[in-house]
Amino acid sequence: MNRKEAEDYIYSSYMKALPYLSYDLPDSGKRHPEYTEAIIKKLYAGTPSIAVTGSKGKGSAAYILAAILGTYGRTGLMTGPHISSFNERFRIGEELITDDELIDIVSGIKPLFNDIKLNPAKGEFVSPIGIETAIAESYFSRHETEFDIYEHGKGVQYDDVNNIPASYGIINSVFLEHTRELGGTIEAIAGDKAHIIRAGMKGIFVGWQQYGVSSVISRRAKEHDVPLYLAGRDFDVSNINFTDGGMSCTVTTKRRRYEELCISLIGTNQCRNLALAMAAAEDIIGDSFCDSDESERRIREALLSLEWFGRLSVIKREPLMLVDCCINRASADGAMEAIEELAGSRAVFILAIPDDKDYMGVAEAVSSKGYGIILTKVKNKHYRFDGIQMKELLKAGISCEYKDSLIDAMRAAKDYGYPAVVLGTTAMLPEIREALDKGEMIKV
């Protein structure tokens, strides 16, 4: 097996069933984590594990938590999707899994998944996420990690990641998103993600939520007798400021107050993610967390070395250009705040948001703050861009133009000479990174 064959195998079962799957089916009608449950639990090494979900910021919260826990011991992190390389999904500290080790692990677990009897013509498949979870657990176990963090996909109830017997859970902010797969109301989506809570867990840490979400989560935590820690009640963040290198803030937890924490990520939301991660880490580590000047110094240094591309990332300075994964109205506020703080002016907004996401909500949110809106699409064929957006925006009285590719849209924005913000699906990040690497855009 070579590198390409290993990656192809991860998606092979899904690709065989894809022609027989209805696009409109919810997750409950097509995803079956029970197919991989026994395999993942057999591979599970018993390492203290933390599961992370939410609609916005779950990847950032997981990454920040990994950096903090990494100052106390070897920490594994599984995230998705990747930007440039599939290997980005599996890391220990800042080290990604190597091609050789990925090949070796996939070769080793392949017989386990091949034994599952499925009928692709009936839409039955082994989820790629299930195989990825098995890879992550095998990789972390080999290297004797002391903490493992697993980021869920869009949902939890039908996500194979939930087969990991996590000791702790994090639920970041939940928005109305992925309604086709998870449900048509905020309560339904919160209910899906609340399945991260199971009896025997040591704690669930919940980020800032819209009305109605916390009650759904609290109810499930109570049903399963799991301690619940809520943002704004059990931990909080204050004194948020933009700095030359990122953000600074004060985090207050149930044990103490951490003054002037600095993080090398941009946006008010990253300070909330930091508070969420600090509260969880404090409980996971226990009494030894920040029990000395040296341990606190290590955490502060780790927070200043973070790089998380696509989360209000600066990819150009003159004029300023930011990139942020944003597919709904609620997420757009952070981008507008950042451009105002960093550039002190309005901006051109590029929207690469699929048709089935909240492109209208984002457009309405940024239209009064921008010099203009440029609509575009991503190359990934799994995302729908059927040409309806410009018509709908013009009908709503929102001025816009269209460029046939993301890079053309970014070049057009650059040529205007104004600050610019690229908002869209995570699928845009590989295109942007590739363009930067090839010199197609002016680098920072």
Beta strands, then each sheet from edge to edge (+ up, - down):
strand 1: 49-53
strand 2: 75-78
strand 3: 90-92
strand 4: 95-96
strand 5: 147-151
strand 6: 168-171
strand 7: 203-206
strand 8: 228-230
strand 9: 236-243
strand 10: 246-252
strand 11: 257-263
strand 12: 311-316
strand 13: 321-325
strand 14: 347-352
strand 15: 370-375
strand 16: 401-402
strand 17: 420-424
sheet 1: 4+ 3- 2+ 5+ 1+ 6+ 7+ 8+
sheet 2: 9+ 10- 11+
sheet 3: 12+ 13- 17- 14- 15- 16-
end
